[in-house]
Amino acid sequence: MKKVLLAGMLGILIVFIACTNVRSLKNVPRVSKDYLKAKLGSPDLLLVDVRAKNDWEISNEKISGAVRMDPKTVDTWLETLPKDREIILYCA
Protein backbone atom coordinates (compact mmCIF):
# COMPACT_ATOMS: atom_id res chain seq x y z
CA MET A 1 0.00 0.00 0.00
CA LYS A 2 2.81 2.37 0.90
CA LYS A 3 4.54 1.81 -2.45
CA VAL A 4 1.31 2.40 -4.37
CA LEU A 5 0.62 5.58 -2.45
CA LEU A 6 4.16 6.81 -2.92
CA ALA A 7 4.20 6.00 -6.63
CA GLY A 8 0.90 7.82 -7.14
CA MET A 9 1.99 10.88 -5.23
CA LEU A 10 5.35 11.00 -6.96
CA GLY A 11 3.79 10.72 -10.40
CA ILE A 12 2.91 14.39 -10.00
CA LEU A 13 5.38 17.24 -9.97
CA ILE A 14 7.95 17.09 -7.18
CA VAL A 15 9.84 20.24 -6.60
CA PHE A 16 12.92 20.73 -4.50
CA ILE A 17 13.87 24.15 -3.12
CA ALA A 18 16.51 25.24 -0.65
CA CYS A 19 14.62 28.10 1.01
CA THR A 20 15.45 30.60 -1.68
CA ASN A 21 13.24 32.71 -3.88
CA VAL A 22 12.38 30.82 -7.04
CA ARG A 23 12.15 32.98 -10.13
CA SER A 24 11.35 30.30 -12.67
CA LEU A 25 10.37 26.64 -12.63
CA LYS A 26 13.25 26.05 -15.04
CA ASN A 27 15.61 26.83 -12.15
CA VAL A 28 13.98 24.40 -9.72
CA PRO A 29 15.69 21.01 -9.48
CA ARG A 30 13.42 17.99 -9.53
CA VAL A 31 13.96 14.78 -7.64
CA SER A 32 13.26 11.23 -8.72
CA LYS A 33 10.92 8.96 -6.84
CA ASP A 34 13.90 6.73 -5.98
CA TYR A 35 15.71 9.70 -4.46
CA LEU A 36 12.66 10.63 -2.38
CA LYS A 37 12.07 7.05 -1.28
CA ALA A 38 15.68 6.92 -0.04
CA LYS A 39 15.24 10.19 1.88
CA LEU A 40 11.86 9.44 3.51
CA GLY A 41 12.20 9.26 7.27
CA SER A 42 15.45 11.22 7.32
CA PRO A 43 15.64 13.95 9.97
CA ASP A 44 17.35 16.12 7.32
CA LEU A 45 14.24 16.15 5.10
CA LEU A 46 11.14 18.32 5.33
CA LEU A 47 8.44 17.09 2.96
CA VAL A 48 5.78 19.74 2.30
CA ASP A 49 2.37 19.03 0.76
CA VAL A 50 1.28 22.19 -1.07
CA ARG A 51 -2.21 21.13 -2.13
CA ALA A 52 -5.15 23.44 -1.51
CA LYS A 53 -6.79 22.80 1.86
CA ASN A 54 -9.94 21.26 0.41
CA ASP A 55 -8.00 18.97 -1.93
CA TRP A 56 -5.80 17.85 0.94
CA GLU A 57 -8.72 17.23 3.32
CA ILE A 58 -10.69 15.05 0.90
CA SER A 59 -7.67 13.04 -0.25
CA ASN A 60 -6.94 9.60 1.14
CA GLU A 61 -3.48 9.78 -0.39
CA LYS A 62 -0.94 11.51 1.82
CA ILE A 63 2.73 10.78 2.30
CA SER A 64 3.44 9.89 5.90
CA GLY A 65 5.54 12.50 7.66
CA ALA A 66 4.69 15.31 5.23
CA VAL A 67 3.33 18.59 6.53
CA ARG A 68 0.74 20.64 4.68
CA MET A 69 1.41 24.30 4.08
CA ASP A 70 -1.09 26.65 2.51
CA PRO A 71 0.10 27.66 -0.96
CA LYS A 72 -1.69 30.98 -0.53
CA THR A 73 0.86 31.93 2.15
CA VAL A 74 4.01 30.97 0.24
CA ASP A 75 5.37 34.48 0.73
CA THR A 76 5.67 33.81 4.48
CA TRP A 77 7.29 30.38 4.26
CA LEU A 78 10.87 31.62 4.27
CA GLU A 79 10.31 32.93 7.78
CA THR A 80 9.12 29.56 9.06
CA LEU A 81 10.96 26.88 7.09
CA PRO A 82 14.18 25.50 8.54
CA LYS A 83 17.37 26.58 6.82
CA ASP A 84 19.29 23.44 7.79
CA ARG A 85 17.05 20.81 6.18
CA GLU A 86 16.41 19.70 2.63
CA ILE A 87 12.91 20.77 1.62
CA ILE A 88 10.85 18.96 -0.99
CA LEU A 89 7.50 20.33 -2.05
CA TYR A 90 4.88 18.16 -3.69
CA CYS A 91 1.38 18.48 -5.02
CA ALA A 92 -0.77 15.49 -5.88
VEXLUMBA-815502 format. One line per field, with one value per atom (N, C-alpha, C, O, CB): x, y, z; residue in one letter. Coordinates in Angstrom, 3 decimals, padded with zeros to 6 digits. Each point is the difference from the previous one (the first is absolute). Glycine has a CB too. Layout:
N
x [X_...]
y [Y_...]
z [Z_...]
aa [a_...]
//
This chain:
92
x [000.825_-000.825_000.869_-000.286_-001.521_002.867_000.885_000.658_000.127_000.287_000.007_000.648_-000.973_000.368_001.181_-002.787_-001.016_-000.293_-000.088_-000.913_000.853_-000.252_001.167_-000.202_-001.206_002.600_001.181_000.128_000.275_000.856_-001.328_000.109_-001.037_000.302_000.570_-002.090_-001.050_000.313_-000.179_-001.457_002.105_000.311_001.193_000.042_-000.952_001.869_001.211_-000.172_000.865_000.441_-002.411_-000.284_-000.270_000.104_-001.017_000.574_-000.268_001.297_000.980_-003.423_002.427_001.184_000.550_-000.724_-000.159_002.194_000.707_001.040_000.821_-001.202_000.339_000.898_000.877_-000.466_-001.201_002.923_000.944_000.481_000.452_000.262_-000.812_000.568_000.849_-000.185_-001.777_002.867_000.887_-000.238_000.943_000.771_-002.980_-000.388_000.524_000.455_-000.480_-000.046_000.374_-001.163_-000.889_003.331_-002.442_-001.040_000.185_001.105_-001.265_-000.922_000.035_-000.575_-001.137_000.927_000.988_-000.436_-000.641_-000.813_002.621_-001.460_-000.505_000.033_000.926_-000.140_-001.793_-000.006_001.175_000.406_-002.894_003.037_001.158_001.201_000.889_-001.742_000.887_001.123_-000.189_000.897_-000.494_-001.544_-000.301_000.392_-000.565_-001.324_002.843_000.365_-001.162_-000.789_003.188_-002.498_-001.012_000.700_001.170_-002.713_000.810_000.576_-000.749_-001.180_001.881_-000.018_-000.630_-000.731_000.251_001.534_-002.683_-000.715_000.961_-000.191_-001.906_003.128_000.986_000.779_000.292_-000.099_000.138_000.701_-000.875_000.462_000.804_-002.536_-000.901_-000.221_-000.007_-001.109_000.938_-000.190_001.190_-000.170_-001.216_002.588_001.209_000.074_000.583_000.597_-001.761_000.071_-001.135_000.124_001.003_-002.231_-001.142_000.424_000.706_-002.249_001.112_000.345_001.275_000.309_-001.454_001.883_001.241_-000.308_-000.883_002.061_-000.464_-000.222_000.477_-000.309_000.549_000.506_000.491_-000.996_000.265_002.046_-003.453_-000.975_-001.272_-000.513_001.454_-001.436_-001.329_-000.809_000.304_000.557_-001.887_-000.868_-001.260_-000.700_001.620_-001.210_-001.108_-001.039_000.304_001.242_-002.767_-001.148_-000.593_-000.420_-000.067_000.449_-000.458_-001.372_-000.342_002.730_-003.163_-001.345_-000.901_000.226_000.073_-001.330_-001.005_-000.646_-000.082_-000.343_-000.029_-000.541_-001.101_000.017_000.544_-001.508_-001.108_000.487_-000.448_-001.065_002.426_000.544_000.731_-000.103_000.316_000.519_000.738_-000.952_000.196_001.707_-002.939_-000.929_-000.771_-000.240_000.035_-000.187_-000.809_000.842_-000.538_-001.174_003.008_000.876_000.300_000.225_000.773_-000.999_000.437_001.462_000.557_-002.888_002.950_001.381_000.896_000.048_-000.810_001.461_000.937_001.281_-000.039_-001.848_003.007_001.276_000.258_-000.002_000.912_-000.690_000.230_001.203_001.061_-002.056_000.816_001.077_-000.001_000.706_000.599_-002.092_-000.067_-000.853_-000.909_001.182_000.037_-000.814_-000.674_000.578_000.958_-002.744_-000.707_000.202_-000.156_-001.549_002.058_000.117_-000.883_-000.057_002.433_-003.056_-000.942_000.746_000.807_-002.431_001.366_000.706_-000.338_000.729_-000.711_-001.103_-000.365_000.907_000.013_-002.370_003.117_000.876_001.479_000.855_-002.630_002.070_001.381_000.962_001.176_-002.063_000.408_000.877_000.492_000.951_-002.160_000.592_000.425_000.815_000.503_-002.533_002.161_000.669_001.465_000.502_-002.081_002.266_001.426_000.264_001.061_-000.741_-001.279_000.145_-000.165_000.501_-001.348_000.148_-000.334_000.729_000.138_-002.329_002.652_000.651_001.431_000.697_-002.137_001.870_001.363_001.031_-000.211_-000.629_001.927_001.073_000.999_000.823_-001.087_000.194_000.992_-000.535_000.617_000.423_-002.181_-000.569_-000.289_-000.264_-000.731_001.046_-000.399_-001.527_-000.673_002.743_-002.603_-001.442_-000.476_000.513_-000.424_-001.070_-000.601_-001.481_-000.702_002.426_-002.187_-001.412_-000.656_000.598_-000.136_-001.696_-000.724_-001.468_-000.550_002.195_-002.259_-001.423_-000.542_000.553_-000.288_-001.333_-000.537_-001.385_-000.602_001.978]
y [-001.193_001.193_001.256_000.972_-002.229_001.214_001.157_000.315_001.162_-001.724_-000.510_000.192_000.575_000.864_-002.755_001.414_000.498_001.461_000.813_-003.109_002.624_001.386_000.887_001.073_-001.854_000.345_000.785_000.171_001.099_-001.930_-000.238_000.082_000.957_000.766_-003.113_002.311_000.901_001.447_000.874_-002.689_002.069_001.362_000.544_001.178_-001.667_-000.382_000.449_000.104_000.545_-001.579_000.520_000.128_001.447_000.371_-002.687_003.115_001.424_000.777_-000.545_000.265_001.498_000.858_000.012_000.238_001.165_-001.669_000.101_001.090_-000.034_-002.428_003.383_001.135_000.096_-000.146_001.353_-000.962_000.155_001.445_000.539_-002.959_003.053_001.335_000.041_-000.813_001.849_-000.117_000.131_001.333_000.731_-002.191_001.767_001.219_001.273_000.925_-002.261_001.366_001.205_000.421_-000.802_000.160_001.873_000.454_-000.681_-000.037_002.257_-002.754_-000.678_000.941_000.457_-002.742_002.567_000.938_-000.711_000.591_000.949_-002.786_-000.724_-001.491_-000.489_002.309_-002.537_-001.445_-000.671_-001.096_001.167_000.567_-000.560_-000.085_-000.824_001.748_-000.087_000.027_-000.930_-000.114_002.443_-002.994_-000.840_-001.442_-000.621_002.155_-002.068_-001.404_-000.921_000.299_000.254_-001.642_-001.010_-001.230_-000.248_001.130_-001.645_-001.220_-001.204_000.089_001.137_-002.334_-001.238_-000.663_000.298_-000.604_-000.590_-000.717_-000.874_-000.189_000.202_-000.549_-000.817_000.843_-000.448_-001.061_002.737_000.902_000.291_-000.072_001.100_-000.696_000.306_-001.211_000.128_001.590_-002.875_-001.215_-000.224_-000.412_-000.587_001.274_-000.183_001.026_-000.280_-000.644_002.103_001.071_-000.037_000.588_000.777_-002.049_-000.034_-000.501_-001.001_000.610_001.086_-000.367_000.649_-000.094_-002.027_002.772_000.655_001.269_000.768_-001.703_001.162_001.233_001.244_001.125_-002.456_001.130_001.125_000.435_000.950_-001.755_000.122_000.278_000.605_-000.467_-001.419_002.924_000.533_-000.149_000.633_001.023_-002.488_-000.255_000.834_-000.139_-002.227_003.238_000.944_-000.270_000.021_001.703_-001.974_-000.185_001.383_000.675_-003.048_002.798_001.351_000.012_000.960_-000.286_-001.725_-000.017_000.988_000.337_-002.740_002.862_000.861_-000.759_-001.228_002.438_-000.483_-000.613_-001.013_-001.113_003.202_-001.715_-000.894_-001.270_-001.097_003.078_-001.837_-001.172_-000.915_-001.223_002.570_-000.758_-000.789_-000.733_-001.177_002.808_-000.919_-000.601_-001.180_-000.980_003.201_-002.143_-001.081_-001.159_-001.049_002.757_-001.519_-001.032_-001.080_000.282_001.415_-002.928_-001.133_-000.320_-000.917_-000.004_001.673_-000.249_001.103_001.103_-002.319_000.900_000.939_-000.762_-001.172_002.587_-000.750_-000.631_000.184_001.118_-000.701_-001.519_000.022_000.874_-000.115_-002.181_003.160_000.874_001.363_000.908_-002.934_002.180_001.293_000.972_-000.403_-000.734_002.410_001.038_000.795_000.198_-000.062_000.312_000.808_001.471_000.448_-002.264_002.556_001.447_000.631_-000.463_000.314_001.205_000.668_000.720_000.888_-000.617_-000.642_000.655_001.487_000.747_-002.937_002.612_001.418_000.855_001.225_-001.899_000.021_000.739_-000.235_000.175_-000.336_-000.234_-000.330_001.149_-000.236_-001.279_002.734_001.143_000.068_000.728_000.480_-001.939_-000.005_-001.244_-000.096_001.435_-002.268_-001.260_000.176_-000.710_-000.400_002.020_000.162_000.327_-000.324_001.080_-000.118_000.342_-001.213_-000.008_002.283_-003.302_-001.132_-001.296_-000.874_001.929_-001.191_-001.251_-000.056_001.014_-001.110_-001.090_-000.137_000.206_-000.395_-001.193_002.196_000.268_-001.155_-000.056_002.512_-003.371_-001.066_-001.360_-001.029_002.286_-001.268_-001.258_000.087_001.078_-001.511_-000.696_-000.068_000.068_-000.676_-000.705_002.185_000.193_-000.462_000.439_001.504_-002.829_-000.463_000.321_-000.396_-001.450_002.567_000.335_-000.958_-000.383_002.797_-002.806_-000.826_000.361_000.505_-002.358_001.575_000.238_-001.210_-000.407_002.953_-003.123_-001.207_000.226_-000.913_-000.467]
z [000.000_000.000_000.000_-000.699_001.907_-000.413_000.105_-001.344_-000.386_002.797_-003.126_-001.290_-001.018_-000.796_001.307_-000.487_-000.930_000.284_-000.919_000.733_001.444_000.385_-000.412_-000.570_002.496_-001.646_-000.340_-001.509_-000.480_002.554_-002.816_-001.460_-000.572_-000.914_000.855_000.588_-000.472_000.302_-000.848_001.164_000.893_000.405_-000.784_-000.354_002.641_-002.550_-000.681_-001.502_-000.686_002.495_-002.330_-001.419_-000.379_-001.169_001.167_000.971_-000.194_000.248_000.508_000.197_-001.058_000.134_001.417_000.967_-002.807_001.940_001.278_-000.158_-000.917_001.500_000.277_-000.120_001.239_001.130_-002.577_001.208_001.096_000.044_-001.011_000.814_001.376_000.157_001.261_000.906_-002.111_001.260_001.155_000.694_000.305_-001.427_001.369_000.715_-000.664_000.673_001.416_-003.389_-000.719_-000.876_-000.285_000.318_-000.453_-000.909_-001.345_-000.543_001.735_-001.722_-001.281_-001.049_000.121_000.975_-002.110_-001.033_-001.174_-000.710_001.401_-000.906_-001.148_000.299_000.647_-002.214_001.097_000.210_-000.704_000.387_-000.175_-001.233_-000.686_000.934_-000.210_-001.954_003.185_000.936_001.188_000.836_-001.530_000.790_001.151_-000.298_-000.900_001.569_000.072_-000.210_000.352_000.896_-000.410_-001.176_000.291_000.543_-000.289_-001.520_002.598_000.562_-000.543_-000.342_002.434_-002.165_-000.469_001.159_001.168_-002.937_001.424_001.063_000.793_001.202_-002.586_000.735_000.716_001.008_001.108_-003.111_001.600_000.922_001.212_001.139_-003.062_001.671_001.114_000.889_001.224_-002.636_000.828_000.795_000.931_001.148_-002.998_001.348_000.814_001.127_001.047_-003.052_001.810_000.993_001.025_001.074_-002.797_001.406_000.921_001.374_000.117_-002.053_002.955_001.365_000.510_001.188_-001.600_-000.462_000.409_000.793_-000.382_-001.642_003.116_000.765_-000.759_000.395_001.712_-003.188_-000.806_-001.072_-000.736_001.154_-000.514_-001.049_000.587_001.017_-002.380_000.712_000.293_-001.273_-001.011_002.773_-001.718_-001.144_000.187_001.003_-001.330_-000.644_000.126_-001.080_-001.193_002.183_-000.559_-000.893_-000.256_000.940_-000.064_-002.128_-000.321_-000.681_-000.690_000.480_000.401_-000.576_000.726_001.162_-001.824_-000.051_000.610_001.156_-000.026_-002.177_003.207_001.217_-000.308_000.527_000.712_-002.079_-000.306_-000.691_000.331_-000.513_-000.772_-000.695_000.966_-000.095_-001.997_003.015_000.979_000.947_000.303_-000.453_000.613_000.966_-000.573_000.705_000.359_-002.333_-000.572_-000.542_-000.356_-000.212_000.510_-000.547_001.030_001.177_-002.703_001.058_000.826_-000.260_000.604_-000.619_-000.881_-000.379_000.530_-000.544_-001.506_003.113_000.619_000.311_000.375_000.615_-001.146_000.326_001.491_000.513_-002.856_003.015_001.438_000.340_-000.615_000.806_000.786_000.438_-000.674_000.438_-000.006_-001.494_-000.689_000.811_000.725_-002.971_002.109_000.622_-001.111_-001.069_003.103_-001.782_-000.989_000.306_001.135_-001.465_-000.713_000.140_-001.066_-001.139_002.074_-000.544_-000.892_-001.116_000.274_001.624_-003.161_-001.099_-000.132_-000.652_-000.509_001.769_-000.048_000.882_-000.117_-000.338_001.341_000.914_-000.306_000.869_000.879_-002.985_-000.366_000.295_000.276_-002.048_001.717_000.254_001.441_000.284_-002.067_002.690_001.404_000.371_001.120_-000.588_-001.440_000.310_000.361_000.871_-002.396_000.894_000.279_001.456_000.535_-002.868_002.971_001.416_000.905_001.124_-001.645_000.036_000.861_-000.346_000.856_-000.567_-001.514_-000.395_000.525_000.031_-002.086_002.466_000.517_-001.113_-001.146_002.909_-001.404_-000.973_-000.068_-000.914_001.346_000.523_000.086_-000.449_000.275_001.583_-002.545_-000.477_-001.491_-000.531_002.798_-002.924_-001.401_-000.034_000.779_-001.446_-000.223_-000.086_-001.363_-001.030_002.641_-001.613_-001.239_000.056_000.931_-001.210_-000.727_-000.117_-000.964_-001.005_001.508_-000.204_-000.969_-000.002_000.979_-000.668_-001.447_-000.193_-000.731_-001.022_000.960_000.568_-000.634_-000.526_-000.565_002.059]
aa [m_m_m_m_m_k_k_k_k_k_k_k_k_k_k_v_v_v_v_v_l_l_l_l_l_l_l_l_l_l_a_a_a_a_a_g_g_g_g_g_m_m_m_m_m_l_l_l_l_l_g_g_g_g_g_i_i_i_i_i_l_l_l_l_l_i_i_i_i_i_v_v_v_v_v_f_f_f_f_f_i_i_i_i_i_a_a_a_a_a_c_c_c_c_c_t_t_t_t_t_n_n_n_n_n_v_v_v_v_v_r_r_r_r_r_s_s_s_s_s_l_l_l_l_l_k_k_k_k_k_n_n_n_n_n_v_v_v_v_v_p_p_p_p_p_r_r_r_r_r_v_v_v_v_v_s_s_s_s_s_k_k_k_k_k_d_d_d_d_d_y_y_y_y_y_l_l_l_l_l_k_k_k_k_k_a_a_a_a_a_k_k_k_k_k_l_l_l_l_l_g_g_g_g_g_s_s_s_s_s_p_p_p_p_p_d_d_d_d_d_l_l_l_l_l_l_l_l_l_l_l_l_l_l_l_v_v_v_v_v_d_d_d_d_d_v_v_v_v_v_r_r_r_r_r_a_a_a_a_a_k_k_k_k_k_n_n_n_n_n_d_d_d_d_d_w_w_w_w_w_e_e_e_e_e_i_i_i_i_i_s_s_s_s_s_n_n_n_n_n_e_e_e_e_e_k_k_k_k_k_i_i_i_i_i_s_s_s_s_s_g_g_g_g_g_a_a_a_a_a_v_v_v_v_v_r_r_r_r_r_m_m_m_m_m_d_d_d_d_d_p_p_p_p_p_k_k_k_k_k_t_t_t_t_t_v_v_v_v_v_d_d_d_d_d_t_t_t_t_t_w_w_w_w_w_l_l_l_l_l_e_e_e_e_e_t_t_t_t_t_l_l_l_l_l_p_p_p_p_p_k_k_k_k_k_d_d_d_d_d_r_r_r_r_r_e_e_e_e_e_i_i_i_i_i_i_i_i_i_i_l_l_l_l_l_y_y_y_y_y_c_c_c_c_c_a_a_a_a_a]
//
